[in-house]
Amino acid sequence: MVEKRKLAAILAADVVGFSRLAGADEDRTLARLRALRSDLVDPTIDVHRGRVVKRTGDGVLAEFRSVVDAVRCAIELQNSMVERNTGVAPERKIEFRIGIHVGDVVEEDDGDLMGDGVNIAARLEGVAKPGAICLSVDAYRQVRARLDFAVTDLGETELKNIAEPVHIYSVEVGVPAQAKPAPTARAAPVALPIIAVAPAEVSTKPSIAVLAFNNMSGDAEQEYFSDGISEDIITDLSRLSNLHVVARNSSFVYKKAAVSVPDVAKALGVRYVLEGSVRKAGNRVRVAAQLIDSNTGGHVWANRFDRDLTDIFAIQDELTREIVTALKCTLSMSEHSRMPPRRGASLEAFELFLRGREHMSSATPTTMVAARGLLERAIAADPGYAAAHAVLAVTHVIDYANGFTRDAEESLRLGLEMARRAVEVDETEPTGHFALAAALMWTRDLEAAQASVERGIALSPNSAEGFRVRAHVQLFAGNPGEAIKNLDAYMERDPYYPDIALQLVADARFALGEYEEAIAILQKRLARNPNSETAYALLASCYGMLGRAEECREAWEKALRIRPDFSMERRRRVMPFRNPDDFERRVEGLHRGGVAA
């Protein structure tokens, strides 16, 4: 047998205190570990171009082609675990230790790896603190100039069964990736590090915000279920034209925050606030909810539903109807037809869908992979689940639009196929039409995309997502003025809109030749998200069009520092402008600023 030697970056990880966790509750610990592997560990390794070499009970050994990939993978894993452990009792938290080394390894015929490269990574993992990453000096040298993170120099350290001391650096990860800090007790939302319409103007229609229902199940990992119930109620209420409904993104800002209903209502521009709780135990579920009038602080309506878990769909229908009655909303005949009894998906498919949708909302390469696995299982359990097809389509479209995939055209093809399937399965599901509109937009079929989004908005007139997708289509179709109007409608329904909304507004202002306004908006986006290469690229074009060459070059250099492979040529191929000149003006701005892009 010929010995196969190679240089590889090795990542070794295991669970801290696994024996203690398993001893306290073996079945639950093993179930949580299996879920972490399928939803987080394996997809994260795959996204960062790694290969799982072997599992070691509570741990994993993986190889990567580069140390940069290995460290990025490790940081994402540890950041994700910080988020997943939020609200979990200390004695039940699952925490990883990770060691990374680059060195010589021997690859066996079955793919297993042996040698000092593996042994040192394993020993580094053993000395890492819970939630931390230990790098050998060889690994650290290759990443220190390319990645931005703080380290602690642990110096020369003796490692068990390793002949020579190894110089070690520790990366301590403690801030969840892309997490938004929750508001402090009774703090006004304007103090949050996100932009809000503060205070929002109260709609003349009956207006409501549905807060994230409290998870009362005694298990933090059931959070997706209570969040999903809240989000479904928002979706149902958004179908009514004479009701102003705040989007989930904004109402969920107050999750687990000690704030008063009047403060929430004022910030979100609503009169009514719905709050509640979900307790799931065995095959029973209890949903309690109360509708509060912020003007008086009094209860307009309250009820409790205590049923078998299989009745969860009926509970949602009843709850929505009772809210509509309490708000004295008059439904037209078309609105009655838009609110038929909820189709009862299988409970297994429903829970898989909720978990998948939760992953999709984070919009990172790793969460897209995890979301797809869950959504595909939901569809396998219930092939007629239109919403699952729609959200699955969105994951593929996000991959295409953001360059998360190695085969962009295949991702777009799958997104279009899944979106069409969602509409075929249930033509009355608005999410399917919005997914189809997005997929058609990226295929440059802008007229069909416009028709799809209009159908979705007809089914769900208050959908923030609908106004955002409509604005995006109008932007590429060459109607920036109309895009801005729809972005205003979107932001009214989602006062704590994500920073990508500011990019769309800046795109529209650039298209109108309003470069100073676009710069001001992009600076707001970068204050919230300083790692947006697309914001810096458009900023560079704006500066170039204004003849500010030095600022143009500086902004472009920042875009490339964030993403070295950022390419205007790729964006020319991907961005579906009806009029190619709309894109070429961006390139012209760069050229005017002295950037050869």
C-alpha positions as CSV (number, residue, x, y, z in Angstrom):
1,M,0.0,0.0,0.0
2,V,1.4,3.4,-1.0
3,E,1.4,5.9,1.8
4,K,-0.6,9.0,0.9
5,R,0.8,12.1,2.7
6,K,-0.5,15.6,2.4
7,L,-0.7,18.9,4.2
8,A,-4.1,19.7,5.7
9,A,-5.9,22.0,8.1
10,I,-7.4,19.8,10.8
11,L,-10.3,20.8,13.0
12,A,-11.1,18.8,16.1
13,A,-14.2,19.5,18.3
14,D,-16.0,17.9,21.1
15,V,-18.7,18.6,23.7
16,V,-17.6,19.9,27.1
17,G,-18.8,17.8,30.0
18,F,-20.6,15.3,27.7
19,S,-20.5,12.5,30.3
20,R,-22.2,14.8,32.9
21,L,-24.9,15.9,30.4
22,A,-25.6,12.3,29.4
23,G,-25.6,11.2,33.0
24,A,-28.3,13.8,33.8
25,D,-30.5,13.0,30.8
26,E,-29.0,10.6,28.3
27,D,-32.0,10.5,25.8
28,R,-32.4,14.2,25.6
29,T,-28.7,14.9,25.4
30,L,-28.2,12.4,22.5
31,A,-31.3,13.8,20.7
32,R,-29.9,17.4,21.0
33,L,-26.5,16.3,19.8
34,R,-28.0,14.5,16.8
35,A,-30.0,17.7,16.0
36,L,-26.9,19.8,16.3
37,R,-25.0,17.6,13.9
38,S,-27.7,17.6,11.2
39,D,-28.8,21.2,11.6
40,L,-25.5,23.0,12.4
41,V,-22.2,21.0,12.5
42,D,-22.4,19.1,9.2
43,P,-23.9,22.0,7.1
44,T,-21.3,24.5,8.5
45,I,-18.4,22.2,7.7
46,D,-19.8,21.6,4.2
47,V,-20.4,25.3,3.5
48,H,-16.7,26.1,4.4
49,R,-15.5,23.3,2.1
50,G,-14.6,20.9,4.8
51,R,-14.9,17.1,5.0
52,V,-16.0,15.2,8.1
53,V,-13.2,12.6,8.6
54,K,-14.8,10.8,11.5
55,R,-17.0,11.2,14.5
56,T,-15.8,10.4,18.0
57,G,-19.0,9.9,20.0
58,D,-19.5,13.5,21.2
59,G,-16.9,15.0,18.8
60,V,-15.9,15.4,15.2
61,L,-12.7,15.5,13.2
62,A,-12.7,17.4,9.9
63,E,-10.2,18.5,7.3
64,F,-10.1,21.6,5.2
65,R,-8.2,22.8,2.2
66,S,-7.2,26.0,4.0
67,V,-6.8,27.2,7.6
68,V,-8.9,30.2,6.7
69,D,-11.8,28.0,5.9
70,A,-11.3,25.9,9.1
71,V,-11.2,29.0,11.3
72,R,-14.2,30.6,9.7
73,C,-16.1,27.3,10.2
74,A,-15.0,27.2,13.9
75,I,-16.1,30.8,14.5
76,E,-19.4,30.2,12.9
77,L,-20.0,27.1,14.9
78,Q,-19.2,28.8,18.2
79,N,-21.2,31.9,17.4
80,S,-24.2,29.7,16.5
81,M,-23.8,27.8,19.8
82,V,-23.9,31.1,21.7
83,E,-27.3,31.8,20.1
84,R,-28.6,28.3,20.6
85,N,-27.7,28.4,24.3
86,T,-29.6,31.6,25.0
87,G,-32.1,30.9,27.7
88,V,-30.9,27.4,28.3
89,A,-30.1,26.5,32.0
90,P,-26.3,26.5,32.6
91,E,-26.3,22.8,33.6
92,R,-28.0,21.9,30.2
93,K,-26.0,24.0,27.8
94,I,-24.1,22.1,25.1
95,E,-20.7,23.8,24.5
96,F,-17.9,22.9,22.1
97,R,-14.2,23.1,22.4
98,I,-12.3,23.4,19.2
99,G,-8.7,22.9,18.2
100,I,-7.2,23.7,14.8
101,H,-3.7,22.8,13.4
102,V,-2.2,22.7,10.0
103,G,0.3,20.0,9.4
104,D,1.4,16.7,7.7
105,V,-1.2,13.9,7.7
106,V,-1.4,10.4,6.3
107,E,-4.6,9.5,4.5
108,E,-5.8,5.9,4.8
109,D,-7.6,4.1,2.0
110,D,-10.9,4.5,3.9
111,G,-10.4,8.3,4.1
112,D,-9.3,8.3,7.7
113,L,-6.4,10.6,8.7
114,M,-3.5,9.9,11.0
115,G,-0.3,11.6,12.0
116,D,0.9,14.6,14.0
117,G,-1.4,17.0,12.2
118,V,-4.4,15.1,13.7
119,N,-2.8,14.5,17.1
120,I,-1.9,18.1,17.7
121,A,-5.4,19.4,16.7
122,A,-7.0,16.9,19.1
123,R,-4.7,18.0,21.9
124,L,-5.4,21.7,21.2
125,E,-9.1,20.9,21.5
126,G,-8.5,19.4,24.9
127,V,-6.9,22.6,26.3
128,A,-9.5,25.0,24.8
129,K,-11.9,26.7,27.1
130,P,-15.7,26.0,26.6
131,G,-16.9,28.0,23.7
132,A,-13.3,28.8,22.6
133,I,-11.0,27.9,19.7
134,C,-7.3,27.0,20.1
135,L,-5.0,27.5,17.2
136,S,-1.4,26.2,16.9
137,V,1.1,28.9,15.9
138,D,1.3,27.3,12.4
139,A,-2.4,27.8,11.9
140,Y,-2.4,31.3,13.5
141,R,0.4,32.5,11.1
142,Q,-1.7,31.7,8.1
143,V,-4.9,33.5,9.2
144,R,-3.7,36.5,11.3
145,A,-3.5,38.8,8.3
146,R,-6.6,37.6,6.6
147,L,-9.2,37.3,9.4
148,D,-10.3,39.9,11.9
149,F,-10.5,38.4,15.4
150,A,-9.0,38.9,18.8
151,V,-6.7,36.3,20.3
152,T,-5.1,35.5,23.6
153,D,-1.4,34.4,23.3
154,L,-1.1,31.3,25.6
155,G,2.6,30.9,24.8
156,E,4.5,27.6,24.6
157,T,2.3,24.8,26.1
158,E,3.1,21.2,26.8
159,L,0.5,18.9,25.1
160,K,0.0,15.3,26.2
161,N,1.9,12.8,24.0
162,I,3.4,15.6,21.8
163,A,7.2,15.7,22.0
164,E,7.8,19.4,21.7
165,P,5.8,22.3,23.3
166,V,3.4,24.0,20.9
167,H,2.8,27.8,20.9
168,I,-1.0,28.3,21.2
169,Y,-3.4,31.1,20.5
170,S,-6.9,31.2,21.9
171,V,-9.8,32.7,20.0
172,E,-12.6,33.4,22.5
173,V,-16.0,33.8,20.7
174,G,-18.8,35.4,22.6
175,V,-20.9,37.5,20.3
176,P,-23.7,35.8,18.3
177,A,-23.3,36.2,14.5
178,Q,-25.7,39.0,13.2
179,A,-27.7,38.9,16.4
180,K,-29.6,42.1,17.4
181,P,-29.3,43.0,21.1
182,A,-32.7,42.9,22.8
183,P,-34.0,46.2,24.3
184,T,-33.3,46.7,27.9
185,A,-36.1,47.0,30.4
186,R,-38.5,49.7,29.5
187,A,-36.0,51.2,27.1
188,A,-37.4,53.1,24.1
189,P,-36.8,51.2,20.9
190,V,-34.9,54.2,19.4
191,A,-32.0,53.2,21.6
192,L,-31.6,49.9,19.9
193,P,-28.7,49.6,17.4
194,I,-31.2,49.2,14.5
195,I,-33.1,51.8,12.6
196,A,-36.8,52.3,13.3
197,V,-39.4,54.8,12.3
198,A,-39.4,56.3,15.8
199,P,-42.1,56.9,16.7
200,A,-44.0,55.4,13.9
201,E,-47.2,57.1,12.7
202,V,-50.2,55.2,13.9
203,S,-52.2,53.9,10.9
204,T,-55.8,55.2,10.4
205,K,-56.8,51.5,10.0
206,P,-57.2,49.2,13.0
207,S,-53.5,48.4,13.6
208,I,-51.9,45.5,15.4
209,A,-48.5,44.1,16.4
210,V,-48.2,40.4,17.3
211,L,-45.4,39.9,19.8
212,A,-43.4,36.7,19.9
213,F,-45.4,34.3,22.1
214,N,-43.6,33.1,25.2
215,N,-42.3,29.6,25.2
216,M,-43.7,28.0,28.4
217,S,-42.7,24.4,27.5
218,G,-39.7,24.3,29.9
219,D,-37.4,23.5,26.9
220,A,-35.6,26.4,25.2
221,E,-35.3,24.2,22.1
222,Q,-39.1,24.5,21.6
223,E,-38.7,28.2,20.9
224,Y,-39.1,27.6,17.2
225,F,-42.6,26.3,17.9
226,S,-43.9,29.3,19.8
227,D,-42.2,31.7,17.4
228,G,-43.8,29.8,14.5
229,I,-47.3,30.1,16.0
230,S,-46.8,33.9,16.3
231,E,-45.5,34.2,12.8
232,D,-48.4,32.3,11.3
233,I,-50.9,34.6,13.1
234,I,-49.1,37.6,11.6
235,T,-49.3,35.9,8.2
236,D,-53.1,35.2,8.6
237,L,-53.9,38.8,9.7
238,S,-51.8,40.2,6.8
239,R,-54.5,38.9,4.4
240,L,-56.9,41.6,5.6
241,S,-56.9,44.8,3.6
242,N,-58.5,47.0,6.3
243,L,-56.0,46.0,9.0
244,H,-52.5,47.3,9.4
245,V,-50.2,44.5,10.6
246,V,-46.6,44.9,11.7
247,A,-44.1,42.4,10.3
248,R,-42.5,39.7,12.4
249,N,-39.1,41.3,12.0
250,S,-40.2,44.3,14.0
251,S,-42.6,42.8,16.5
252,F,-40.0,40.1,17.5
253,V,-37.5,42.8,18.5
254,Y,-39.3,42.9,21.9
255,K,-38.9,39.2,22.5
256,K,-38.1,38.5,26.1
257,A,-37.8,42.2,26.8
258,A,-39.4,43.9,29.7
259,V,-41.1,46.8,27.9
260,S,-44.6,48.3,28.4
261,V,-47.3,47.8,25.8
262,P,-47.8,51.5,25.3
263,D,-44.1,51.9,24.5
264,V,-44.2,49.0,22.0
265,A,-47.3,50.4,20.4
266,K,-45.9,53.9,20.0
267,A,-42.7,52.6,18.5
268,L,-44.4,50.3,16.0
269,G,-47.2,52.7,15.2
270,V,-50.1,50.5,16.3
271,R,-53.0,50.7,18.6
272,Y,-53.4,47.1,19.5
273,V,-50.8,44.6,20.7
274,L,-51.3,40.8,20.9
275,E,-49.2,38.9,23.3
276,G,-49.4,35.3,24.4
277,S,-47.8,32.0,25.3
278,V,-47.4,28.5,24.1
279,R,-47.0,25.4,26.3
280,K,-46.3,22.2,24.5
281,A,-46.1,19.0,26.6
282,G,-46.3,15.5,25.1
283,N,-49.3,15.4,22.8
284,R,-51.0,18.5,24.4
285,V,-50.6,22.1,23.6
286,R,-52.0,25.2,25.4
287,V,-52.1,28.5,23.6
288,A,-53.1,31.6,25.7
289,A,-53.4,35.1,24.1
290,Q,-54.6,38.5,25.0
291,L,-55.3,41.6,22.9
292,I,-54.5,44.9,24.5
293,D,-55.6,48.4,23.6
294,S,-52.5,50.6,24.1
295,N,-54.7,53.7,24.4
296,T,-56.4,52.4,27.6
297,G,-54.1,49.6,28.6
298,G,-57.2,47.4,29.0
299,H,-57.8,43.9,27.5
300,V,-60.0,43.9,24.4
301,W,-60.1,40.1,24.2
302,A,-58.4,37.1,25.9
303,N,-58.7,33.4,25.5
304,R,-57.0,30.1,26.2
305,F,-57.0,27.0,24.0
306,D,-56.1,23.7,25.6
307,R,-56.1,20.9,23.0
308,D,-54.4,17.9,21.5
309,L,-51.3,19.0,19.6
310,T,-52.9,17.8,16.4
311,D,-55.5,20.5,16.8
312,I,-52.9,23.3,16.5
313,F,-54.2,24.4,13.1
314,A,-57.7,24.7,14.3
315,I,-56.4,26.7,17.3
316,Q,-54.7,29.2,14.9
317,D,-57.9,29.5,12.9
318,E,-60.1,30.2,15.9
319,L,-57.6,32.6,17.4
320,T,-57.4,34.6,14.2
321,R,-61.2,34.8,13.8
322,E,-61.7,35.9,17.4
323,I,-59.0,38.7,17.0
324,V,-60.7,39.9,13.8
325,T,-64.1,40.0,15.6
326,A,-62.6,41.8,18.6
327,L,-61.1,44.5,16.4
328,K,-64.5,44.9,14.7
329,C,-62.9,44.4,11.3
330,T,-65.5,44.0,8.5
331,L,-64.5,41.4,6.0
332,S,-65.4,41.6,2.3
333,M,-66.5,38.5,0.5
334,S,-63.0,38.2,-1.1
335,E,-61.4,38.4,2.3
336,H,-63.7,35.7,3.6
337,S,-62.5,33.5,0.7
338,R,-58.9,34.4,1.5
339,M,-59.3,33.0,5.1
340,P,-60.6,29.5,4.7
341,P,-59.9,27.0,7.4
342,R,-56.2,26.3,7.6
343,R,-55.1,23.3,5.7
344,G,-54.0,20.7,8.2
345,A,-50.5,19.7,7.4
346,S,-49.2,16.7,9.2
347,L,-47.8,17.6,12.6
348,E,-44.4,16.2,11.7
349,A,-44.3,18.4,8.5
350,F,-45.5,21.4,10.4
351,E,-42.7,21.2,13.0
352,L,-40.1,20.6,10.4
353,F,-41.4,23.6,8.4
354,L,-41.2,25.9,11.4
355,R,-37.6,24.8,12.1
356,G,-36.7,25.2,8.5
357,R,-38.3,28.7,8.2
358,E,-36.5,29.8,11.3
359,H,-33.1,28.8,9.8
360,M,-33.9,30.4,6.5
361,S,-34.6,33.8,8.1
362,S,-30.9,34.1,9.1
363,A,-29.8,34.0,5.5
364,T,-26.3,32.7,5.8
365,P,-24.7,29.9,3.7
366,T,-24.9,27.5,6.7
367,T,-28.4,28.3,7.6
368,M,-29.6,27.9,4.0
369,V,-28.2,24.3,4.0
370,A,-29.8,23.5,7.3
371,A,-33.1,25.0,6.3
372,R,-33.2,23.0,3.1
373,G,-32.6,19.7,4.9
374,L,-35.5,20.4,7.2
375,L,-37.9,21.7,4.5
376,E,-37.2,18.8,2.2
377,R,-38.1,16.5,5.1
378,A,-41.3,18.5,5.6
379,I,-42.2,18.0,2.0
380,A,-41.4,14.3,2.1
381,A,-43.8,14.0,5.1
382,D,-46.5,16.1,3.3
383,P,-45.9,16.7,-0.4
384,G,-48.9,19.1,-0.5
385,Y,-47.4,21.6,1.9
386,A,-47.3,24.7,-0.3
387,A,-45.6,27.0,2.3
388,A,-42.7,24.5,2.7
389,H,-42.2,24.4,-1.1
390,A,-42.2,28.2,-1.2
391,V,-39.7,28.6,1.6
392,L,-37.5,25.9,0.1
393,A,-37.6,27.9,-3.2
394,V,-36.5,31.0,-1.3
395,T,-33.4,29.3,0.1
396,H,-32.3,28.5,-3.5
397,V,-33.0,32.0,-4.7
398,I,-31.0,33.5,-1.7
399,D,-28.1,31.2,-2.6
400,Y,-28.1,32.4,-6.2
401,A,-28.5,36.1,-5.4
402,N,-25.8,36.1,-2.7
403,G,-23.3,33.8,-4.4
404,F,-23.6,31.2,-1.6
405,T,-23.5,28.4,-4.1
406,R,-20.9,26.8,-6.4
407,D,-23.5,26.2,-9.1
408,A,-25.5,29.4,-9.3
409,E,-27.6,28.5,-12.3
410,E,-28.7,25.2,-10.8
411,S,-29.7,27.0,-7.6
412,L,-31.8,29.5,-9.6
413,R,-33.4,26.6,-11.6
414,L,-34.3,24.8,-8.4
415,G,-35.7,28.0,-6.9
416,L,-37.9,28.6,-9.9
417,E,-39.0,24.9,-10.0
418,M,-39.9,24.9,-6.2
419,A,-41.7,28.2,-6.4
420,R,-43.8,27.0,-9.3
421,R,-44.6,23.9,-7.4
422,A,-45.7,25.9,-4.4
423,V,-48.2,27.8,-6.6
424,E,-49.4,24.6,-8.2
425,V,-50.0,23.0,-4.9
426,D,-52.0,25.9,-3.4
427,E,-52.7,29.0,-5.5
428,T,-54.0,30.8,-2.5
429,E,-50.7,30.7,-0.5
430,P,-49.2,34.2,-0.8
431,T,-45.7,33.0,0.0
432,G,-45.6,30.9,-3.1
433,H,-46.4,33.9,-5.3
434,F,-43.7,36.0,-3.6
435,A,-41.1,33.2,-4.0
436,L,-42.1,32.8,-7.6
437,A,-41.8,36.6,-8.2
438,A,-38.3,36.6,-6.7
439,A,-37.2,33.6,-8.8
440,L,-38.7,35.1,-12.0
441,M,-37.0,38.4,-11.3
442,W,-33.6,36.8,-11.1
443,T,-34.2,35.0,-14.4
444,R,-34.9,38.4,-15.9
445,D,-38.6,37.7,-16.6
446,L,-39.7,40.9,-15.0
447,E,-43.2,41.1,-16.4
448,A,-44.0,37.6,-15.1
449,A,-42.4,38.6,-11.8
450,Q,-44.6,41.7,-11.5
451,A,-47.7,39.6,-12.2
452,S,-46.7,37.1,-9.5
453,V,-46.1,39.7,-6.9
454,E,-49.3,41.4,-7.7
455,R,-51.2,38.2,-7.2
456,G,-49.4,37.6,-3.8
457,I,-50.3,41.1,-2.6
458,A,-54.0,40.6,-3.7
459,L,-54.0,37.6,-1.4
460,S,-52.1,39.3,1.4
461,P,-52.6,43.1,1.1
462,N,-50.7,43.8,4.3
463,S,-47.6,41.6,3.7
464,A,-44.4,43.5,4.3
465,E,-42.6,40.9,2.2
466,G,-44.9,41.6,-0.7
467,F,-44.1,45.3,-0.8
468,R,-40.4,44.5,-0.5
469,V,-40.5,42.1,-3.4
470,R,-42.6,44.4,-5.5
471,A,-40.1,47.2,-4.9
472,H,-37.2,44.9,-5.9
473,V,-38.9,44.0,-9.2
474,Q,-39.7,47.7,-9.9
475,L,-36.1,48.7,-9.3
476,F,-34.8,46.2,-11.9
477,A,-37.6,47.1,-14.3
478,G,-36.4,50.7,-14.3
479,N,-39.1,52.2,-12.1
480,P,-37.1,53.6,-9.1
481,G,-39.7,56.1,-8.1
482,E,-42.4,53.4,-7.7
483,A,-39.8,51.2,-5.9
484,I,-39.3,54.0,-3.3
485,K,-43.1,54.2,-2.7
486,N,-43.3,50.5,-2.1
487,L,-40.2,50.6,0.1
488,D,-42.0,53.3,2.2
489,A,-45.0,50.9,2.5
490,Y,-42.7,48.1,3.4
491,M,-40.9,50.1,6.1
492,E,-44.2,51.3,7.5
493,R,-45.1,47.7,8.2
494,D,-41.6,46.8,9.3
495,P,-40.2,49.8,11.3
496,Y,-37.2,47.7,12.4
497,Y,-36.5,46.8,8.8
498,P,-33.2,44.9,8.1
499,D,-30.3,46.8,6.7
500,I,-30.7,45.3,3.2
501,A,-33.8,47.6,2.9
502,L,-31.5,50.6,3.0
503,Q,-29.4,49.1,0.1
504,L,-32.6,48.9,-2.0
505,V,-33.4,52.6,-1.2
506,A,-29.9,53.6,-2.1
507,D,-30.1,51.6,-5.3
508,A,-33.3,53.5,-6.2
509,R,-31.7,56.9,-5.3
510,F,-28.7,56.0,-7.5
511,A,-30.9,55.2,-10.4
512,L,-32.6,58.6,-10.0
513,G,-29.2,60.3,-10.1
514,E,-29.6,61.3,-6.4
515,Y,-26.0,60.4,-5.5
516,E,-25.8,62.5,-2.3
517,E,-29.0,61.0,-1.0
518,A,-27.7,57.5,-1.9
519,I,-24.5,58.1,0.0
520,A,-26.3,59.2,3.2
521,I,-28.5,56.1,3.1
522,L,-25.5,53.8,2.4
523,Q,-23.7,55.3,5.4
524,K,-26.7,54.5,7.5
525,R,-26.5,50.9,6.3
526,L,-22.8,50.6,7.0
527,A,-23.3,52.0,10.5
528,R,-25.5,49.0,11.1
529,N,-23.6,46.5,9.0
530,P,-20.0,47.5,8.4
531,N,-19.3,44.2,6.5
532,S,-21.5,44.9,3.5
533,E,-19.3,44.8,0.4
534,T,-22.3,45.6,-1.8
535,A,-22.9,48.8,0.2
536,Y,-19.2,49.9,-0.2
537,A,-19.3,49.1,-4.0
538,L,-22.3,51.3,-4.6
539,L,-20.9,53.9,-2.3
540,A,-17.7,53.9,-4.5
541,S,-19.9,54.4,-7.6
542,C,-21.7,57.3,-6.0
543,Y,-18.4,59.0,-5.1
544,G,-17.1,58.5,-8.6
545,M,-20.2,60.0,-10.2
546,L,-19.7,63.1,-7.9
547,G,-16.0,63.4,-8.9
548,R,-14.7,62.4,-5.4
549,A,-12.0,60.0,-6.7
550,E,-10.1,59.4,-3.4
551,E,-13.3,58.5,-1.5
552,C,-14.3,56.3,-4.5
553,R,-11.1,54.3,-4.3
554,E,-11.2,54.1,-0.5
555,A,-14.8,52.7,-0.6
556,W,-13.8,50.2,-3.3
557,E,-10.8,49.0,-1.4
558,K,-13.0,48.3,1.6
559,A,-15.4,46.3,-0.5
560,L,-12.5,44.1,-1.6
561,R,-11.1,43.7,1.9
562,I,-14.5,42.3,3.0
563,R,-14.8,40.1,-0.1
564,P,-11.6,39.7,-2.1
565,D,-13.5,37.9,-4.9
566,F,-16.1,40.7,-5.3
567,S,-16.6,41.2,-9.0
568,M,-18.6,43.7,-11.0
569,E,-18.4,41.3,-13.9
570,R,-20.3,38.7,-11.9
571,R,-22.8,41.4,-10.8
572,R,-23.3,42.4,-14.4
573,R,-24.2,38.8,-15.2
574,V,-26.5,38.3,-12.2
575,M,-28.3,41.6,-11.6
576,P,-31.4,41.5,-13.9
577,F,-31.8,45.1,-15.0
578,R,-34.2,45.5,-17.9
579,N,-32.0,48.3,-19.3
580,P,-28.3,47.3,-19.2
581,D,-27.3,51.0,-19.0
582,D,-28.8,51.1,-15.4
583,F,-26.0,48.8,-14.3
584,E,-23.3,50.3,-16.5
585,R,-23.7,53.6,-14.7
586,R,-22.4,51.9,-11.6
587,V,-19.3,50.9,-13.6
588,E,-19.0,54.4,-15.0
589,G,-18.9,55.8,-11.5
590,L,-16.0,53.5,-10.6
591,H,-14.1,54.4,-13.7
592,R,-14.6,58.1,-13.0
593,G,-13.1,57.5,-9.6
594,G,-10.1,55.8,-11.0
595,V,-11.2,52.2,-10.2
596,A,-10.5,49.6,-12.9
597,A,-13.4,47.3,-12.2
